[in-house]
Amino acid sequence: MSRSLLIALCAAILLSSCQSSPQAPATETPQPPTAVQSPPAQPEGDSQSGAADEAIFTAVPQSAADFLARGIAHSARGRREEALADLTAAIERDPTLAEAYFQRGVLNFERNAALSLADFNTAVALAPEKAEYVHWRGRAHSWTDNHAAALADYTRAIELAPDVADYYFWRGAAYAFQQDQPAAIADYDQAIRLNPNNPDYRHWRGMAYTASGDFDRAIADHTRAIELIGNVPDYYFGRARAYHSKGLLDIALGDYTRAIELNSERAEYFFWRGILFREGGNPAAAREDLTRAADLGSEIAREELARLP
């Protein structure tokens, strides 16, 4: 999950560079999946099914439902402009077609959260009991900094569909943004109960534990996330922050370095390794890492550089 698609896509406000001091726990909000729709599953060896799937692109759409179906099919294949054109055509033919507004909102989300929010508002007005619509509107509220509205929508989505793990996860992220770590952890607990093998849930609960000073539980959660998917730099960074906060500098150094090996373009990774080097009595290495963090856009790294001897 990266905001190269929202820094990859929503409610996603990176806070990793917003610590008030080098001692503040690293926190950030998670980012949404790239799309709601996935390409239609095709049974292996079923050429007739494949032909049927492609027929939607050769048939001439007649109704709003036809344009909606073709728009969703375009979206599933990554053809954004064609999908937008078809979804807009569906709305023009039937302005009460809530799903068309919703799908267009998802497509616009990556590039224009305000447009996306307008479509989600219409979708929710037309189908107020549709949990997915309410939930995605919450994401748009998060990304436009309306966190109270986001929490209200996440809560309403949970009321409508209490067994969807992602809804608790996103509400937990919203609470974490507001520094309400106990509420965040409670929601992450629910998400993990419903889907225990999602590494992101473990990672974000680990970040909340670190922010709460419960470093052992944080380390356990980040370790489990790494066991589930071992090549995600944020998981190593999250565990490094917990080890660092606990004073285990040598172990933290290994995790910071592994995070940097996996992604050398994240300022916070270099920043916190630089702080660790400074604490460990290696000012030359600290200066090198903090300079790299500053080059990547970290203002707090520039401030810390000025404090180095």
C-alpha positions as CSV (number, residue, x, y, z in Angstrom):
1,M,0.0,0.0,0.0
2,S,1.7,3.2,-1.1
3,R,0.6,6.7,-2.0
4,S,2.4,6.4,-5.3
5,L,-1.1,5.3,-5.9
6,L,-2.5,7.5,-3.3
7,I,0.8,8.5,-2.0
8,A,-1.2,5.5,-3.7
9,L,-4.7,6.3,-2.8
10,C,-6.9,7.6,0.4
11,A,-7.8,8.8,3.8
12,A,-4.3,8.3,3.7
13,I,-2.5,11.1,5.2
14,L,1.1,10.2,5.9
15,L,2.1,11.4,9.3
16,S,5.5,9.8,9.3
17,S,7.2,13.2,8.9
18,C,4.9,15.0,11.4
19,Q,6.5,13.9,14.7
20,S,6.7,16.9,17.0
21,S,10.1,15.6,18.3
22,P,12.6,12.8,17.5
23,Q,11.1,11.0,20.6
24,A,7.6,11.0,19.2
25,P,6.3,7.6,18.0
26,A,6.1,7.2,14.3
27,T,2.5,7.0,13.1
28,E,0.8,7.2,9.8
29,T,-2.6,6.4,8.4
30,P,-3.1,3.4,6.1
31,Q,-3.9,3.6,2.4
32,P,-6.7,2.0,0.5
33,P,-6.6,-0.7,-2.1
34,T,-6.1,0.3,-5.8
35,A,-9.7,-0.6,-6.8
36,V,-12.9,-2.0,-5.4
37,Q,-13.4,-4.2,-8.5
38,S,-11.2,-7.0,-9.5
39,P,-11.0,-8.5,-12.9
40,P,-13.6,-11.3,-13.4
41,A,-12.3,-14.7,-12.4
42,Q,-12.0,-17.0,-15.4
43,P,-11.9,-20.8,-14.9
44,E,-8.8,-22.3,-16.4
45,G,-9.3,-23.8,-19.8
46,D,-12.8,-22.3,-20.2
47,S,-12.4,-20.4,-23.5
48,Q,-16.2,-19.8,-23.7
49,S,-16.1,-18.0,-20.4
50,G,-13.2,-15.8,-21.6
51,A,-15.1,-15.0,-24.8
52,A,-18.2,-14.1,-22.9
53,D,-16.1,-11.8,-20.7
54,E,-14.7,-10.0,-23.8
55,A,-18.1,-9.8,-25.5
56,I,-19.1,-6.9,-23.3
57,F,-16.6,-4.8,-25.2
58,T,-17.9,-5.7,-28.7
59,A,-21.7,-5.3,-27.9
60,V,-23.2,-1.9,-28.3
61,P,-24.5,-0.7,-24.9
62,Q,-28.1,0.3,-24.9
63,S,-29.1,1.1,-21.3
64,A,-27.5,2.7,-18.2
65,A,-27.0,-0.8,-16.9
66,D,-25.1,-1.8,-20.0
67,F,-22.8,1.2,-19.7
68,L,-22.3,0.5,-16.0
69,A,-21.3,-3.1,-16.6
70,R,-18.9,-2.1,-19.4
71,G,-17.4,0.6,-17.2
72,I,-16.8,-1.8,-14.4
73,A,-15.2,-4.2,-16.9
74,H,-12.9,-1.4,-18.1
75,S,-12.0,-0.5,-14.6
76,A,-11.1,-4.1,-13.8
77,R,-8.7,-4.1,-16.7
78,G,-7.1,-0.8,-15.7
79,R,-8.6,1.2,-18.5
80,R,-9.4,4.3,-16.4
81,E,-10.5,6.8,-19.1
82,E,-12.8,4.3,-20.8
83,A,-14.3,3.3,-17.5
84,L,-14.9,7.0,-16.6
85,A,-16.6,7.6,-19.9
86,D,-18.9,4.6,-19.6
87,L,-19.8,5.4,-15.9
88,T,-20.6,9.0,-16.8
89,A,-22.8,7.7,-19.7
90,A,-24.6,5.4,-17.3
91,I,-25.3,8.4,-15.0
92,E,-26.5,10.5,-17.9
93,R,-29.0,7.8,-18.8
94,D,-30.1,7.1,-15.3
95,P,-29.3,9.7,-12.7
96,T,-30.6,7.4,-9.9
97,L,-28.1,4.6,-10.6
98,A,-26.2,4.7,-7.3
99,E,-23.6,2.1,-8.3
100,A,-22.4,4.2,-11.2
101,Y,-21.7,7.2,-8.9
102,F,-19.9,4.9,-6.5
103,Q,-17.7,3.3,-9.1
104,R,-16.8,6.7,-10.6
105,G,-16.0,7.9,-7.1
106,V,-13.6,5.1,-6.6
107,L,-11.9,5.8,-10.0
108,N,-11.5,9.5,-9.2
109,F,-10.3,8.9,-5.7
110,E,-6.7,8.5,-6.6
111,R,-6.5,11.8,-8.4
112,N,-9.2,14.0,-7.0
113,A,-10.7,13.3,-3.6
114,A,-13.1,16.2,-3.8
115,L,-14.7,14.9,-7.0
116,S,-14.7,11.5,-5.4
117,L,-16.5,12.7,-2.3
118,A,-19.2,14.4,-4.4
119,D,-20.0,11.1,-6.2
120,F,-19.9,9.2,-2.9
121,N,-22.3,11.7,-1.4
122,T,-24.7,11.1,-4.3
123,A,-24.3,7.3,-4.0
124,V,-25.1,7.4,-0.3
125,A,-28.1,9.7,-0.8
126,L,-29.5,7.2,-3.3
127,A,-28.7,4.1,-1.3
128,P,-28.1,5.1,2.4
129,E,-28.1,1.5,3.6
130,K,-25.3,0.4,1.4
131,A,-22.4,0.0,3.8
132,E,-19.7,0.0,1.1
133,Y,-20.8,3.4,-0.1
134,V,-20.8,4.9,3.4
135,H,-17.4,3.4,4.1
136,W,-15.7,4.8,1.0
137,R,-17.2,8.2,1.7
138,G,-15.5,8.0,5.1
139,R,-12.2,7.4,3.3
140,A,-12.8,10.5,1.2
141,H,-13.6,12.5,4.3
142,S,-10.3,11.3,5.8
143,W,-8.3,12.4,2.8
144,T,-10.0,15.8,2.8
145,D,-9.1,16.2,6.6
146,N,-12.7,16.0,7.8
147,H,-12.0,13.4,10.5
148,A,-15.2,13.8,12.5
149,A,-17.2,13.1,9.4
150,A,-14.9,10.2,8.5
151,L,-15.4,8.6,11.9
152,A,-19.2,9.0,11.6
153,D,-19.2,7.2,8.3
154,Y,-16.9,4.4,9.4
155,T,-19.2,3.9,12.4
156,R,-22.3,3.8,10.2
157,A,-20.7,1.3,7.9
158,I,-19.9,-0.9,10.8
159,E,-23.6,-0.7,12.0
160,L,-24.7,-1.7,8.5
161,A,-22.2,-4.5,8.1
162,P,-20.6,-5.5,11.4
163,D,-18.7,-8.5,10.0
164,V,-16.4,-6.6,7.5
165,A,-12.9,-6.5,9.0
166,D,-11.8,-3.6,6.8
167,Y,-14.4,-1.2,8.3
168,Y,-12.9,-1.7,11.8
169,F,-9.4,-1.3,10.4
170,W,-10.2,2.0,8.8
171,R,-12.0,3.4,11.8
172,G,-9.0,2.3,13.9
173,A,-6.7,4.3,11.5
174,A,-8.9,7.3,12.0
175,Y,-8.7,7.0,15.8
176,A,-4.9,6.6,15.5
177,F,-4.8,9.8,13.5
178,Q,-6.5,11.6,16.3
179,Q,-4.1,10.0,18.8
180,D,-6.8,8.0,20.5
181,Q,-4.7,4.8,20.6
182,P,-7.0,2.8,22.9
183,A,-9.9,3.2,20.5
184,A,-7.6,2.4,17.6
185,I,-6.4,-0.8,19.2
186,A,-9.9,-1.9,20.0
187,D,-10.9,-1.6,16.4
188,Y,-7.7,-3.3,15.2
189,D,-8.5,-6.1,17.6
190,Q,-11.9,-6.5,15.9
191,A,-10.4,-6.4,12.4
192,I,-7.8,-9.1,13.4
193,R,-10.5,-11.2,15.0
194,L,-12.4,-11.2,11.7
195,N,-9.3,-11.6,9.5
196,P,-6.3,-12.8,11.6
197,N,-4.0,-13.3,8.6
198,N,-4.0,-9.7,7.2
199,P,-0.5,-8.3,7.9
200,D,-1.6,-4.7,7.6
201,Y,-3.9,-5.1,10.5
202,R,-1.1,-6.4,12.6
203,H,1.3,-3.7,11.5
204,W,-1.1,-0.8,12.3
205,R,-2.0,-2.3,15.7
206,G,1.7,-2.6,16.3
207,M,2.1,1.1,15.5
208,A,-0.7,1.9,18.0
209,Y,1.0,-0.2,20.6
210,T,4.3,1.7,20.1
211,A,2.5,5.0,20.4
212,S,1.0,3.7,23.7
213,G,4.4,2.6,25.0
214,D,3.5,-1.1,24.9
215,F,6.6,-2.1,23.0
216,D,6.6,-5.9,23.5
217,R,3.1,-6.2,22.0
218,A,4.2,-3.9,19.2
219,I,7.2,-6.1,18.4
220,A,5.0,-9.2,18.4
221,D,2.5,-7.6,16.0
222,H,5.2,-6.4,13.5
223,T,7.0,-9.7,13.7
224,R,3.7,-11.5,12.8
225,A,3.2,-9.1,9.9
226,I,6.7,-9.9,8.6
227,E,6.0,-13.6,9.0
228,L,2.9,-13.2,6.8
229,I,4.6,-11.0,4.2
230,G,8.3,-10.6,4.5
231,N,9.2,-7.9,2.0
232,V,7.2,-4.9,3.2
233,P,9.5,-2.1,4.4
234,D,6.9,-0.5,6.6
235,Y,6.7,-3.7,8.7
236,Y,10.4,-3.6,9.4
237,F,10.3,0.1,10.1
238,G,7.4,-0.3,12.5
239,R,9.3,-3.0,14.4
240,A,12.5,-0.9,14.4
241,R,10.5,2.0,16.0
242,A,9.4,-0.4,18.8
243,Y,12.9,-1.8,19.4
244,H,14.3,1.7,19.2
245,S,11.8,3.0,21.7
246,K,12.6,0.1,24.0
247,G,16.3,1.0,23.9
248,L,17.4,-2.1,21.9
249,L,19.5,-0.1,19.4
250,D,21.4,-2.9,17.7
251,I,18.3,-4.8,16.9
252,A,16.5,-1.6,15.8
253,L,19.4,-0.8,13.5
254,G,19.0,-4.1,11.7
255,D,15.3,-3.4,11.0
256,Y,15.9,0.2,9.9
257,T,18.5,-1.0,7.5
258,R,16.3,-3.7,6.1
259,A,13.5,-1.2,5.6
260,I,15.9,1.1,3.7
261,E,17.1,-1.9,1.6
262,L,13.5,-2.5,0.5
263,N,12.7,1.2,-0.1
264,S,15.4,3.8,-0.2
265,E,13.1,6.7,-0.9
266,R,11.4,7.1,2.4
267,A,12.6,10.0,4.4
268,E,11.4,8.7,7.8
269,Y,13.5,5.5,7.5
270,F,16.7,7.5,7.1
271,F,15.6,10.1,9.7
272,W,15.0,7.5,12.5
273,R,18.2,5.6,11.6
274,G,20.0,8.8,11.8
275,I,18.6,9.5,15.3
276,L,19.6,6.1,16.3
277,F,23.2,6.6,15.1
278,R,23.3,9.9,17.0
279,E,22.1,8.2,20.2
280,G,24.7,5.5,19.7
281,G,27.5,7.9,19.4
282,N,28.1,7.8,15.7
283,P,27.7,11.5,14.5
284,A,29.2,10.9,11.1
285,A,26.6,8.2,10.2
286,A,23.9,10.3,11.9
287,R,24.8,13.2,9.6
288,E,24.8,11.1,6.5
289,D,21.3,9.6,7.2
290,L,19.8,12.9,8.3
291,T,21.1,14.6,5.2
292,R,19.5,11.9,3.1
293,A,16.2,12.4,4.9
294,A,16.4,16.1,4.4
295,D,17.1,15.6,0.7
296,L,14.0,13.5,0.6
297,G,11.9,16.4,2.0
298,S,12.0,15.9,5.8
299,E,11.9,19.3,7.6
300,I,12.5,17.7,11.0
301,A,15.7,16.2,9.6
302,R,16.9,19.6,8.7
303,E,16.2,20.8,12.2
304,E,18.1,17.8,13.7
305,L,21.1,18.4,11.3
306,A,21.4,21.9,12.7
307,R,21.7,20.5,16.2
308,L,24.6,18.2,15.3
309,P,28.1,19.2,16.4
